[in-house]
Amino acid sequence: MSSSPLSKADFSALSEFRYQMRRFERFSENAAQAEGITPLQYLLLLHIKGYPGRDWATVGELAERLQAQQHGVVALLTRCETAGLVQRRQSALDRRRVEIHLLPAGEEVLSRLAAIHRAELQSLAGVFTIPNLPAQP
């Protein structure tokens, strides 16, 4: 399959996109660390709270959202549990399933971080755009 070559403008658009994405990631990393948690802990809290249709998630669902191995997510959960941010609960419907819930301390940290992330994203309106690259024939 042949594709049309990318132009200088295409490379510039891709570069700008990656630059803006990295700037936002760096902002997020610094914000999480200022709250006393790691960037991965912030993402874990966000994915629990933001899981579609309910206020909890399973280890497997969180692993998918984080694009991580389940054993790594279990270790991350253990650190978050120790910090009093989350709690594992056995499902009332399926005793084999473990639900991960936010605790009040996790809710508080997440609310503060989500608010400043929203403000940062709003400040990037018009700057952070997805490049329009020519499709392959």
N, C-alpha and C positions, 0 to 999 in steps of 0.2 A: 504494500500500500504506500503510495507516495503522498507527500503532503507539501503544501506550498511553504516556501521558506519564510521564516519570521523576519520582519523588517526591524530596523533600528527602533522605530516607534513601538513595535510590539515588545521588544526587549525592555525598553524604557518603561512601558506600562506594567510589565511583570515585575520589574525592579521596584517601581514605586509602590505597587501593591504589597510586595514582600516587606518593604521598608516600613510602611504604615502598619502592617500586621505585627511586625516585630516591635515597633514603638508601643503599640497597645499592649502586647505581651509584657514588655518591660514595665510599663505602667502598672499592670496587674500584679506582676511579681513584687514590685516595691510596695504596693498598697497592701497586699496580703502580709508581707513581712512586717509592715508597720503595725498591723493588728496582732502580731505575735503568732501567726500561723504560716505555713508554707503555701506556695502557690497551688500545689496539688491538694492540700487540705481545703483551700478555698474552692477549687473545682469540684471536689467531692461534695462539699456542702451545697454548692449550687446545683449539682446534678440530682441530689436527693430532693431538694426543695422544688426544683423545676421539672421533676419527672412527670410526664404527661398522665393526667387522670387520677393522680393520688399524691399523698404527701410523704411517701416512703419509696424505697427502691431495694432491689435485691443485689447481692454481690455481683452476680452475672450481669445484671443491667448496668451497674456502675462500671464494671470492667469494660463493657462495650462503649459507654459514654466517654470514659477516660482513655479508650484505646490502649488498655493495659491488660496484663495477665491477672487472672483471678487471685493467685497467691499474693501478688503485689498489692492488690486492692484490699485483701484481708489484712495485710501488715499496715497499710494506711489507715484502715478502719480501727485497728487496735490502738494506733497512736491517737486517733481522734477520740476514741472512747476514753482513753487515759486522760486526755485533756478536757473531758466532760462536754464534748461537742455533739456526739452522736450516741445512739444506743441500739444494740441489736435486740430484736424481739422475735420470738417464735410466732409464726402466723397462727391466728385462731382458726383459719379455714383449712390450712394445710400444714400440719405439724412439721413436715419436712422442710418447709420454706422458712428462711430467716429474713425478716424485714429490717431495713436500716432506717431509723427515724432520727430527726434532728432533736436535740435537747434545747432548752431555752438559751443556754450560752451559745450554742451553734447558730440558733436563729438570730441572736443579737449581732454576732460577728458578721454573719452573712448579710443581714439587712444593711449594716453600715457599708460593707464592701460593695454590695450590689448598687447602692445609691451613688457611690462615687464612680463606679464603672458606668452606670447609666449617664452620668454627667460627662464623663470622658468620651463616651460614644457619641453623645449629642454634639460635643465640640468638634468631632471628626466628620460631621455631616458634610458631604460634598468633597471631602479630602480623601476619605477611605472609600474608594469605589472599585468594583470588580472590573478588571480590564476586558475590553471587548476585542477579542482576538479572532482573526479569520478562522473559520472552520476548515477542517481537512476535507479535501474532495472525496 
